[in-house]
Amino acid sequence: MKKIPDKVRQAILSLLEERRESDGGYALVTDEDMVRFHAVMDALIVEKWGSDADGDRPMQYKLIDRTKYWPMHFDPVLYAHPGCSEQERREAFRERLANLQSAAEDVDRHLRVDEMKE
């Protein structure tokens, strides 16, 4: 098995320095936890794939602190690139539309709940 690179290992150990447990709800997530988790993900991505000539990486992730934010309303959408078939292009646009509908329904639901509280 390949040795875990020091940068990846150090990022993981830093994240795991302090364990937190649930008291019935979510365990505490701090801003520093988020920074450290991003460091782990960045170190893994760089180690596995590196970057292109512009410094961009081929892998992107989104990390959501559920103690502060709602879950994401959408799923990744495939590129509708010039080489794809008409069916693939239509499916990519259907996925975008589903994402928009999901986000709009969530916003509408929350606005209605807020109005009911008034």
N, C-alpha and C positions, 0 to 999 in steps of 0.2 A: 504494500500500500504506500502511496506517495506521502511524504511528510507534509504536514500542514504548514504553509508558509508563515513566518513569524508575524507579519502584518495581520493576517487573518486570525491567527491564534490570539494575538494581543487584543484585537478588537472584540473577539468572542469573550475572552476572560474579563475584559473591562465591562462588557454588558452584564455578565453573570456575577459580578462582584457582590451584589446585594439581591437576595431573593425576596420577593414579596408574594403574599398569599391573599386570596380572597377571604373577606369576612362575610360573605353572602352575596356581595355585589362584585363588581370588577375590582381586581387588585390595583393598587395605586400605580399609575404610569406617570413619570415625571418628564419634563422637557429634556433633561439629561439622558433619560432612558431612550427617548426618541433619537437624540443625537448619536448615542452609542449604537443603537440598532441600525441606523443609517450607515454608520462606519463599518459595521459588519457586512451589510449588503454591498456597499461600495467596494470593500476589500475583496469579497468573493467574486464580484463581477469583473473587477480589474484582473484578478488572478486567473480566472477562467477564460475570459475573452479579450482583455485589453481594450484599447480604444482605436478608433480609426485615425486618419491623418488630421482630422479637425478636433480630435479629443473626445468625440462622441462615442458612447458605448452602445453595443448592439442589444443590450438588455435594459429595460426600464421597469421600475416597480413603483408602487404607490403604497405607502404605509399610513394607515389611519389609526389614530389614537381614539378608540371607541369610548374612552372615559370623557372625551370632549366633543367628538364629532359623530354625526350620523354615519351609517355605513354608506359606501359608495353606491350610487344609483345606476351604475352602468357597468357593462362588460367591455373588454377590449374589442375593437372593431378591425377587421382585416382591411388592408390597403385595397383600394379600388384602382390598382395601377394599370398603365396602358396595356400590359401584356395579358391581363386577365380576360376571361370570357364574359360575355354579356350577362350570363346567369350569375357568375361570381360578383360582378359589379353590382347587380341588382341586390344580391344578398348582403353585400357590404352596406349599401344604403338602407336596407331594411333594418340591419343591426343598429345603424345610427339613429334611425327613427324610433326604434324600440327604446334606446337609451334616452332620447329626448322625452318620449312619452312617460317613461318611468320617473324621470326627474320632475316633470311638470305635475304628475299626479301626487308626488311626495310634497312638493311645495304647496299645491292646492289643499291637500289634507291638513297640513300644518297651519295654513292661514285660516281654514274653517275652524279648527280647534281653538286657535287664538281668538277668533271672533266670538266663539261660544263662551269664552271666559269673561268677556267684557260685560 
